[in-house]
Amino acid sequence: MKRDLRGYWGAEPTPCWPNGSRLAVSFVVNIEEGAELSIAQGDERNESRYEAVEEIKGAPDPCMASHYGYGPRRGYQRIAQALAAHNVSATYSTCGRAAEATPWLIKDAVAQGHEISCHGWRWETHAGMEAEREAAIIEQTYDALEQIAGVAPVGWHTRSATSLQTRELLKVHGGFAYDSNAYDDDIPYMDGDLVVLPYAFDTNDMRFTPGGGFVHARDFAEYVIAGFERLYSEGAQAARMMSIGLHTRIIGRPSRIGGLEAVLSHIAAKADVWIAPRKDIAACWAKQYHGLS
């Protein structure tokens, strides 16, 4: 595996966002509920990762299913209302099986002007996956989201670890404009004709899970706002992008949603910030910097 540890060192791209904006901000709402591993759904094992870390082996786990059910039943509505209150269009990174389980949610997100992108079929890593199987999963996810959302997805993000061939399979598929499977920069970059939009695990509500560091809504807000302010400052001289990761079953809880609302209010107060779905950020970058890596 070839690694690039140099990046844009010594030759950072200049600001390029619309209307002279200093920073591009991407809100990503991960839709995974219904795609988590579940023996009851015919999977080989149950999901073991939530706020209570426990894996029930050899039998269905209705407790875990109920935890994940909170997202579509209640959490989604709070996030959607917070985004709408600030006129923010987000990217809903969606597992194919989750979309099949909650088509009304996907259709509602599209109706509100949000992007639907691919997050795998099941909520699972692709590390070590055979190329033929992975290509079939990419196609299955793409087709399901296109049918349910009514518009073809153009972005992909695997749960945490990809295989060594994931990005090449996205290129071969031909329907993708960007890949979010990177965590190595605060600036997009090109990989051939594919835009790589780095994602982030630190400015992400997943840190409310045990050991993640976030406990109160203000923990999320203060950390994300600190990152925003730094990137906003740097954006006066060089292109910068910020990703903020959300999950309906996590930030959608009543004691946490205020953290997202505080972040949205803070960012909205800045006139020269571009909040956009990832597809628009990718299109802008490709137009400005195609061929620059």
Buried (B, 14 or more C-beta within 10 A) or exposed (E): EEEEEEBBEEEBBEBBBEEEBBBBBBBBBBBBBBBBBBBEBEBEEBBBBBEEEEEBEEEEBEEBBEBBBBBBBBBBBBBBEBBEEBEBBBBBBBBBBBBBBBBEBBBBBBEBEBBBBBBBBBBBBBEEBEBEEBBEBBBBBBBBBBEBBEEEBBBBBBBEEBBEBBBBBBBEEEBBBBBBBBEEBBBBBBBEEBBBBBBBEBBBBBBBBEEBEBEEBEBBBBBBBEBBEEBBEBBEEBBBBBBBBBBBBBBBBEEBBBBBBBBBBBBBEBEBBBBBBBBBBBBBBBEBBEEEE
